[in-house]
Amino acid sequence: MVLFAGPCVIESEEIIMKIAQSLKPYHENPDIDFYFKASFDKANRTSLESFRGPGLEEGMRILQKVKDTFGYKIVTDIHESSQVEAVSKVVDVLQIPAFLCRQTDLLVAAAKTDCIINIKKGQFLAPADMQYPVLKVLNTRGCTEASYENSLKHKVFLCERGSTFGYGNIVVDMRSLVIMKNFAPVIFDATHSVQMPGAANGKTGGDSSMVPFLAKAAAAVGVDGFFFETHFDPSIALSDGPNMVKLDELEGLVKKLQKIKEISEV
């Protein structure tokens, strides 16, 4: 089972190392393909005053330290083509944010690296339309057909994080997981799927109590992996705290997901 886990944003070196230390059991679990996740820049915050992160240079230094200290594979977001070269020297997975999943130059630049590309589904797109971002990466890597097998071979993932529904809410259609799996391995982002955009007076709100239910449903559908933002104290997190899973609650949830996946694959 693929597992992306870590804080939303690099708040400080001290906090990152503390959270990374707590995630060691997943790296050491032979049944989990673990990747440490943290963003060096949150470029699409609701408010100009919101914390964005340390930036590219300092962010890569801290993520490299995590890699050197714990041996983790790393996943982080990129927002501009100019970031790709520097980021790809440190991380194993380049994540394309949902709002940027149609940005051709960004996808092509990422595809020219050796990294895994994790493309988040735009909240505004139908799941079937995600074959086209996949094709942009595959075509750049010399493949002409979007299929699960081709994407697996050429290291392309799709990531579901819900669809915009009305105002201030995100809804997950479990059918989208099945549809997108025709084009690529699918990662379910359970924490961003409970966001409530703009619902917290200039910040994104959310309801983390719903995370386990959505994650277990996705496991039953048969996704390839999961994405969880996690923190030792989400109430003080500088980004996406209302959506996060507490570190001490993540272990029990992951064990349940593994059991459900075992049953669903029989």
Legacy VTK file of the C-alpha trace (Angstrom):
# vtk DataFile Version 3.0
C-alpha trace
ASCII
DATASET POLYDATA
POINTS 266 float
0.000 0.000 0.000
1.363 3.403 -0.996
1.240 5.938 1.842
1.951 9.663 1.532
2.004 11.240 4.987
3.344 14.348 6.648
2.399 17.927 7.509
0.738 20.252 5.024
3.615 22.729 4.993
7.152 22.983 6.349
6.482 25.098 9.437
10.038 24.878 10.787
12.945 22.454 10.723
12.257 21.458 14.328
8.604 20.609 13.685
9.374 18.749 10.461
11.988 16.568 12.127
9.654 15.839 15.053
6.849 14.718 12.738
9.266 12.761 10.525
10.558 10.886 13.572
7.006 9.862 14.474
6.413 8.403 11.002
9.300 5.900 11.125
7.027 2.858 11.729
5.444 3.312 8.268
8.838 3.476 6.567
9.882 0.294 8.387
6.671 -1.589 7.538
7.387 -3.971 4.620
3.734 -3.823 3.538
3.800 -0.037 3.051
5.519 1.981 0.321
6.035 5.143 2.398
6.692 8.709 1.208
7.149 11.700 3.508
5.052 14.681 2.387
5.545 18.368 3.125
5.229 21.516 1.014
7.936 24.176 0.785
5.406 26.716 -0.487
1.620 26.832 -0.303
1.042 29.056 -3.298
-2.770 28.914 -3.321
-3.722 29.954 0.223
-7.061 31.702 0.626
-5.580 34.845 2.171
-2.454 36.854 1.385
-1.700 36.852 5.118
-1.708 33.037 5.437
1.554 31.203 6.105
3.075 29.817 2.901
6.265 28.058 4.020
10.015 28.661 3.924
10.367 28.834 0.152
12.307 26.766 -2.358
15.913 26.938 -1.162
15.275 26.506 2.561
12.513 23.983 1.913
14.788 21.756 -0.154
17.490 21.957 2.535
15.042 20.739 5.180
13.579 17.980 2.994
17.091 16.810 2.122
17.839 16.623 5.846
14.732 14.470 6.363
15.888 12.210 3.546
19.444 11.940 4.870
18.347 11.374 8.477
15.542 8.864 7.994
16.047 7.472 4.490
12.522 8.470 3.487
11.334 8.973 -0.049
9.926 12.491 -0.381
6.890 14.023 -2.100
6.263 17.746 -2.452
4.217 20.154 -4.567
5.546 22.204 -7.442
3.746 25.265 -8.795
5.959 26.582 -11.586
8.109 24.990 -14.292
11.106 26.925 -12.987
10.975 24.942 -9.724
11.232 21.515 -11.313
14.995 21.221 -11.723
15.883 22.128 -8.143
13.060 20.152 -6.548
13.646 16.988 -8.603
17.206 16.772 -7.249
15.799 16.172 -3.749
12.376 14.552 -4.002
11.118 11.259 -5.410
7.586 12.437 -6.260
6.645 15.708 -7.917
3.066 16.526 -6.976
0.950 18.628 -9.322
-1.606 20.640 -7.301
-5.254 20.178 -8.221
-5.653 23.762 -9.411
-2.712 23.252 -11.805
-3.527 19.807 -13.193
-4.156 21.228 -16.680
-0.974 23.341 -16.792
0.788 21.838 -19.799
4.208 23.439 -19.290
4.309 22.303 -15.665
3.308 18.727 -16.537
5.819 18.496 -19.393
8.653 19.898 -17.297
7.889 17.411 -14.524
7.672 14.553 -17.023
11.204 15.275 -18.239
12.588 14.245 -14.830
12.957 10.722 -13.455
10.511 11.435 -10.619
7.137 9.864 -10.032
4.437 12.374 -11.001
1.390 12.547 -8.731
-1.348 14.572 -10.449
-4.130 15.762 -8.197
-7.558 15.832 -9.809
-8.917 19.336 -10.174
-11.971 19.906 -8.022
-13.575 21.268 -11.190
-12.933 18.255 -13.466
-14.871 15.087 -14.177
-12.790 11.989 -13.409
-12.751 10.844 -17.047
-11.062 14.127 -18.013
-8.014 13.209 -15.933
-6.816 10.969 -18.744
-5.612 14.110 -20.546
-3.138 15.335 -17.904
-1.909 11.740 -17.695
-1.405 11.694 -21.454
0.628 14.896 -21.317
3.099 13.169 -19.010
3.016 9.842 -20.834
3.481 11.447 -24.252
6.503 13.344 -22.949
7.899 10.058 -21.680
7.351 8.331 -25.033
4.041 6.562 -24.407
0.881 7.253 -26.407
-1.903 5.477 -24.483
-3.243 6.285 -21.030
-3.791 3.036 -19.163
-3.185 1.742 -15.664
-0.325 -0.440 -16.862
1.375 2.311 -18.877
1.097 4.823 -16.058
2.495 2.313 -13.586
5.443 1.648 -15.907
6.105 5.348 -16.546
5.555 6.400 -12.922
2.371 8.460 -13.095
-0.215 8.528 -10.284
-3.602 10.214 -10.086
-4.811 11.616 -6.786
-8.461 12.136 -5.844
-9.210 14.969 -3.409
-12.912 15.531 -3.997
-15.030 17.758 -6.227
-16.449 21.198 -5.554
-20.132 20.959 -4.706
-22.114 24.130 -4.233
-20.405 26.629 -1.951
-17.846 25.877 0.747
-17.897 22.104 0.459
-16.044 19.219 -1.182
-17.743 15.935 -2.054
-16.117 12.619 -2.999
-17.825 10.494 -5.630
-16.418 7.008 -5.115
-17.153 6.236 -8.756
-14.333 8.605 -9.703
-11.806 6.268 -8.096
-12.930 3.438 -10.358
-12.978 5.644 -13.456
-9.534 7.144 -12.908
-8.005 3.736 -12.262
-8.504 3.077 -15.980
-5.769 5.652 -16.612
-3.352 5.341 -13.680
-2.798 4.036 -10.153
-4.999 6.084 -7.816
-4.044 7.687 -4.515
-6.907 8.853 -2.291
-6.259 12.130 -0.488
-8.516 11.664 2.502
-7.580 14.838 4.357
-8.057 17.381 1.547
-11.313 15.629 0.676
-12.862 16.961 3.898
-11.918 20.576 3.215
-14.475 23.366 3.339
-12.904 26.060 1.158
-13.280 29.577 2.496
-15.361 28.396 5.448
-13.119 29.768 8.205
-13.139 33.542 7.731
-10.408 33.842 5.129
-9.024 30.360 5.682
-9.991 26.906 4.479
-12.005 24.997 7.033
-12.683 21.285 7.247
-14.006 18.357 9.247
-11.308 15.820 10.089
-13.864 13.557 11.806
-14.962 12.459 8.321
-11.463 11.373 7.217
-11.644 7.765 8.498
-15.020 7.130 6.851
-13.945 8.368 3.437
-10.615 6.555 3.657
-12.257 3.247 4.546
-14.720 3.619 1.680
-11.851 4.299 -0.734
-10.003 1.236 0.551
-13.067 -0.881 -0.175
-13.202 0.521 -3.715
-9.620 -0.615 -4.233
-7.343 2.419 -4.467
-3.587 1.923 -4.660
-2.679 4.209 -1.801
-3.548 7.026 0.553
-2.511 10.587 1.272
-2.827 11.926 4.817
-1.704 15.240 6.185
-0.800 14.698 9.806
0.531 16.673 12.763
1.174 16.085 16.460
-1.267 18.941 17.197
-3.480 19.965 14.250
-4.967 22.791 16.322
-1.710 24.736 16.023
-0.821 23.710 12.454
-0.142 26.691 10.198
-2.022 25.222 7.230
-4.976 22.833 6.859
-5.172 21.989 10.554
-8.962 21.346 10.483
-8.459 18.518 7.966
-5.468 16.763 9.512
-5.255 13.403 11.247
-3.435 13.443 14.572
-0.206 11.463 14.493
-1.328 9.228 17.360
-4.565 8.365 15.517
-2.981 7.590 12.152
-1.588 4.178 13.063
-4.953 2.645 13.927
-6.518 4.024 10.765
-3.746 2.714 8.522
-4.082 -0.765 10.038
-7.823 -0.748 9.309
-7.194 0.363 5.728
-4.711 -2.451 5.182
-7.279 -4.987 6.398
-10.003 -3.568 4.159
-7.674 -3.568 1.149
-6.799 -7.215 1.791
-10.475 -8.136 1.751
-11.288 -5.998 -1.296
-8.491 -7.631 -3.318
-9.706 -11.189 -2.705
LINES 1 267
266 0 1 2 3 4 5 6 7 8 9 10 11 12 13 14 15 16 17 18 19 20 21 22 23 24 25 26 27 28 29 30 31 32 33 34 35 36 37 38 39 40 41 42 43 44 45 46 47 48 49 50 51 52 53 54 55 56 57 58 59 60 61 62 63 64 65 66 67 68 69 70 71 72 73 74 75 76 77 78 79 80 81 82 83 84 85 86 87 88 89 90 91 92 93 94 95 96 97 98 99 100 101 102 103 104 105 106 107 108 109 110 111 112 113 114 115 116 117 118 119 120 121 122 123 124 125 126 127 128 129 130 131 132 133 134 135 136 137 138 139 140 141 142 143 144 145 146 147 148 149 150 151 152 153 154 155 156 157 158 159 160 161 162 163 164 165 166 167 168 169 170 171 172 173 174 175 176 177 178 179 180 181 182 183 184 185 186 187 188 189 190 191 192 193 194 195 196 197 198 199 200 201 202 203 204 205 206 207 208 209 210 211 212 213 214 215 216 217 218 219 220 221 222 223 224 225 226 227 228 229 230 231 232 233 234 235 236 237 238 239 240 241 242 243 244 245 246 247 248 249 250 251 252 253 254 255 256 257 258 259 260 261 262 263 264 265
